[in-house]
């Protein structure tokens, strides 16, 4: 699930999140969970999402890459979680 198609879909969802939520990482994380998993994140998940986005932005910046890609990376991570892949 890390191939070109899924990465493209993650970038598309990230663009949608930026359009719907603006730069607010908390709103982006909440909306991403609702779109991908059909539910809001729990408190620990919301904290983890914010921490991931902040850390990934910093890493991308240090590597000279576009920090906005952090949101697409987060979406890709959601696409790879069991709750997204397997329907109960």
C-alpha positions, 0 to 999 in steps of 0.5 A, spaced: 500 500 500 505 504 499 505 504 491 504 510 486 497 509 486 496 510 494 501 515 494 497 519 489 491 518 493 494 520 500 496 527 496 489 528 494 486 527 501 492 531 504 490 537 499 483 536 500 484 536 508 488 543 507 482 546 503 477 544 508 481 545 514 486 550 513 493 550 516 490 547 523 493 540 524 488 538 529 483 539 525 486 536 519 488 530 523 481 529 526 478 530 519 483 525 516 480 520 521 473 521 519 474 521 512 479 514 512 476 511 518 469 514 519 470 516 526 473 521 530 480 520 533 481 518 540 484 523 545 491 519 544 490 518 537 489 526 536 495 527 540 499 522 536 497 525 529 499 532 532 506 529 534 507 525 527 505 531 523 510 536 527 515 531 527 515 529 520 514 537 518 521 538 521 524 532 518 522 534 511 524 541 512 531 538 515 532 534 508 530 540 504 523 537 502 517 540 502 514 540 509 507 540 506 508 533 504 507 531 512 500 531 511 500 526 505 505 522 509 500 522 515 494 520 510 498 514 507 499 512 514 492 512 515 491 508 509 496 502 512 492 501 518 488 495 519 482 499 521 482 502 514 484 495 510 480 490 513 472 491 514 469 488 520 
